[in-house]
């Protein structure tokens, strides 16, 4: 029809574009009134489009309807949503604005959906059903932390009652345990910290530490009251003196624990976003507990404690009965003790290479995302059929509740992917209903084995959030990624296949995905510039035909109320559905003759790249993979060695590694710098507190020995050295320093009162045994529920809890045995004891003094030589 009326496609396009507009004519004043002048020319119906004049021939108009067909049609589909292998559905996602609260947003959306259903705003039979609810994961993770928090509080309270042996004393400490979290929540709200998995996990970690200050204060007050029978001192004066006696070590100890978390605040990237709330919560909780222990605890002691008891609780007496001879033997065999301690330290350090390393343990999200990848040339309908086969295979597992897949991309393009890729969400039933497997990795492996029998696709098994996070890190939805940079696509493809082959030989590698550079069919129109020059045609004329006639171009927009639709101009399908028909499309040359498009170039079908990725202006191809049953650190190290040895890269081609291993290396590199600086700051605080270089060094020497139990605990439980485990070691340093300060400061006090060195060591250790054991036990038992938790969210916190528990066991034992030996050795070399000469001290080196007991108490010992 265009040839009949001697029209071009450009004429039709311009006519439509220029016949859809309103016009403003300013104002018209008449008879004291003002009129607004406007011209209305917007398209309102299909008939308006058909009646647009394209050309007039001998006074007869040629309308759009004369040269083409005007109809309402759908846009070209680039995606689909499939449910449970049965049918297509319509899906939508909710995007939260930055800074929003996930719980509030999702709850508001649920309320709106319920309102839509109640008011029956949807047609009959239609309803909105959530297929992935972020709140479910949040609630499950918070439930795990709440449970661990409650169990930890119960265990801490039990320890307090057992070791204090006095209901009122225990209730005073429990008061701090109750009020400190409440005050912490208030401060968190003021500074904008939300209650999430990491912040509540931080509070759980701090539960055992927030009572440390109160334990030391209350225990010392109770002990002083026990010694005041027959004394004329006022009750308030005794309590004040007892609180002042331990105030300095408590303040310094808790401040040092706060300082040891400063390295966590220096973390950047994803690890910083995850663990900074944890560190902030711990620091807030400790500051609150410090204030309460120095203010509320003495006040409650004055109100509730009238007198103490001269008898220790049975559990303390039992422990002292075992500890006293052990300490006496250790002081008499210092070299043996130190040799064993150093041996244990070196042995634990030898275990470090066998631990394995990872960034952060994989969180069990309660859902699986088996990304389906087909050939780039697959049609949308064929892609839908393959997706249905995958979904039916997944539904064979009793653990699977629902499967929904988004294929290709949406009209908004907020999640761009082609029709050969899908983004499924497999919704799982609660963990206690699983029968095929007991853990998420086991279930995912079962899924892999079943999906290998689905033809036409490969699968990457991951989880929804994990998949998105991996994509944010490296651009690929896998745990780790190898990026090969270079210029030639053919060389990139060849070397990428070689790298994939090497990765397949590495134990623990799963779901290898090589970016599909080729395999996409192209219908290429190669314009011959010599031919178009002979016809007086420009490249722009050919480009317009390709863009508009074949692809379709939007000439204008049509408005219907609040909706707007593009009005496309293109050739009918029968004139653009093959290379032959496209080659027969006619163009008009400079002389007015019609020239077929095939005469102006070559029209052919060929294979080309499906995607070309660039980073830092360089082409690259990605080789992504997931892991199973092995830590990412040793796996990447082995893979790097094999690739270097087996894959020869041409000049100008380089390899980089991305994914969780990249985050792990960045976090560990930063901690290796910040942690030593923090330890140096702690050393300066210790030096300023004790005004003694050797005693500050003595307490710092306790830190390496705290590593022993943490490393052994990781090795025994099979956990990897990760960012949470590293934070566990940092936490462990703080508790170890606190116990060291409590012990050393009291031994110094005894020596200032005139006690000999041996007396000060023995009496100080026995009198401080209870607060040291209590601070260690409450911290240990407070984390015990996290170590054994198996609910959703426990994976991230478990390595931290295991490190602290194991480290506290070794640190407490070494603090009570090794630290007194070192203290006695260092102090004996510097100055002579008060009551003994240096020669006498040497004679009694193997027969240290043990204070006598009076009704189980050792507060007023009488020196009594003990013979070997």
C-alpha positions, 0 to 999 in steps of 0.5 A: 500500500505504501508503494501504491500511494508513493509513500515511505514508512517515514511519511507515516511515522511523521504523520502520526507523530505530528497529529497527537498534541494539544495546543495552548493559545494563551487567553482571550478577553471579551466582555470583562471575561477571560477565556483560556484558548486551547486546541485539542488534538490528542488521539482518543480512539483507533478511529482517530489514528485511522483518520490521520492524513498522510498525503493528499493526491489530487485533493483526495486525502490518504489516511493511515487506515488506507495504508495500514492496519490499526489495532490494539496489540500486546508488547513483545513478551520477554518474560513469564511467571510460572507457578508449581509447574501448572500455569502462568500467573502474574507476579509482583515485587515490593521494593523498600526505600532505603532506610525503611524498616523491613517489618513495617513495610511488609506488614503495611503491604499485608494490610493493604492486600487484606483490604483489597480482598475484604473489599473484593476489588479483584475480579472473581477467583483472583487473589494475591498470594505472597510467594516469598515473605521476608518477614517469615525469615526475619521472624524465624531468625529473631525467634532463634535469637530470642530463644537463645537469649532467654535460655542464656539468661536462665543459665546466668541466673542459675550460676549467680545463685549457685556461686553467690549462695545468697538469694539477696546478692543474686537478686541484686545482680539479676536486677542488673541483668534485667535492667541493662537490656531494657536500658540498651533497647532505649539507647538503641532506639535513640541512636537508630539501631533496629532489633535485627538478627545481628543487634539481638545477637550482640545482646545475647553475646553481651548477656554474660558480660553485662553482669561482670561488673555487678558480680565483682561489686556485689561479691566484694561487698558481701565478702566485706560484710562477712568480715564486719562482725563486731565492727563499729564501722557504719554499714554504708561505709563498709559498702562504699569502701568495698565498692571503691576497692573494685571500682577501678578494675571494673571500670578499666576491665569493661572499658577494655572490653568495649575497646576490643570491639573497635576493630569491628567498627572499622569493617567495611563493605558487607561485613561492616553492614552486618557486624557493626550493629552487633558491635554497637549493641555490645558496646551500648550494653556494656556501658549501661551495665558499667553505670548500673554496677557502680550506682544501682548495685551498691544502692541495692546492696545497702538496702538488701544486704545487712550482713554477710555470711562467713561460709562460702557456698558449697560449690565454691568450697568444693572448687577451692578445695581442688584449686588450692593444692593445684595452685600450690603445685603450680607455684612450686613447679613454675617451669613445668607449668609455663612449658606446658602452657607454651606447648598448648599455645604452639599446638593450637597454633599448629591447628590453624592451617587445618581449620579452613576459612570462609567469609560468613557461614551460609544462613539457612533462609528456609527457601531455595533458588535453583536458577535455571539456565538454558541456551541463549537461543531458546524461545520463551515458550520452550523456556516456560516448558523447561521451567515447568519440568523443573518445578514438577521435579522440585515438587516431588520432594515433601519438603517443598511447599510451593515453586514460583519462577520468574523467567526473563525480564519484566517491563520495568527491567529492574531485574534484567535477564533474558528468556533463557534464565529464570529466577525461581523461589522454592518455598520450603516447609518448616525444618521439623517437617523435613524427611529427605534431609536434615540440613539445608546443604544436604537438601540442596545436594538432593535437589542437584541430583534430581535436577540433573535429569531435567533436560535442556538446562543447567541449574545453580542451587542457591538461596534467594538472599544469598543469590542476590548478595553474591550478585551484588558482590561479583555480578554473578549469582554464585559464591565465588567467581573467576573473572578472565579479562581480555579483548578477544571474545574467542580467546576468552571463551577458550580459556574460560572453558579451560578454567572451568575444566580445572575447577571441576577437578577441585574437591568441593566445587559445585554448579560451575557456570561459564558465562555464555559468550556465544550461542545467540543467533543473530540476523545481521544486515551488513550494509555495503557502503559502496552500494548505498552510495551508488543509490544515493542512500545514507546509512541513516535511511537503512537504519530507520527501516531496520529500527522502525519497519522490523523492530518497531518504533514508538511514534507517540503516546496515547492517553486513557485517563491515568494510563498511557500507551506507546503507539508503535509503527512497524511492518506486518509480521509476514514482511519481517519474519525471515531473512528473505522477507527482510531482504525484500523490504523496499527503500526509495533511492535518490532518483525515486526508484525502489531498491530492495534492502538485500541489494544494499548489503548482506542479510544473513543468520549467524551466531554471535555473543549472547552477552558482553560484560565489562568492568573497568572498561575491559571485557571479561568472562565470568566463571562462577561456582558454588561450594559444598562440604569444603571451606571457600578459603582452601578451595580457592587457594587450591584452585588458584594454584591449579589454574596458574599451573595448567592454564597459560594466558596470552599476554594482556589477559588477567584473572581476578577472583570475586565473591565471598572469598574477596570479602573474606580477604578484605575483612581479614586484611583489615582485622590484621591491621586493626587488632594489633593496634587495639591490643597496643591501646589496651596495653597503654590503658593497662600501663596507665592503670597499674603504672607498671610495664611488667604487670601490663605485659603480664596481663597482655600475655594472657591474650595469646593463651586465650586463643588456645581454647578457641582454636581447639573448639573450632577444630573439634566442632568442624567450624571454619575460621570466619569473620564471626569467629574472628569477632569471637576471638576479639570478644575473648580478649576482652573477657581475658583481660578483665579477669587478669585485671581483677586478679592482678589488682587484688594481689597488688592490694594485698602486697600494699597491705603488707602481705608477702609475695607468696601470701599475696599470690595465694590469698589473692587467687583464692579470694578472687576465685569466685568472681573470676569463675563467675565472670567466666561462667556467666559469659560462657553459659550465656553463649551456650544456647547460641552454640547449640542452636539449630534454628534459622539464623543460628549459623551466623552466630554459632562460630562466635559462640564456639570460639568464646566458649572454648576460649573462656575454658582455656583462658580461665584455667590459664588465668588461675594457674599460669598468671599467678606463676608469672606474677610471682616470677616477675615480681620476685625478680624486681623487688624483695617481698615485704615479709621475706627476704629474697633468700627466704623466698627462694628457700620456700619457692617449692613450698608456697604458703596456703592461707588457713581457713576459718569456716570456709573463708580465707579472708584473714589467713595466717601464714603457715609453712607447708612442707614437701 
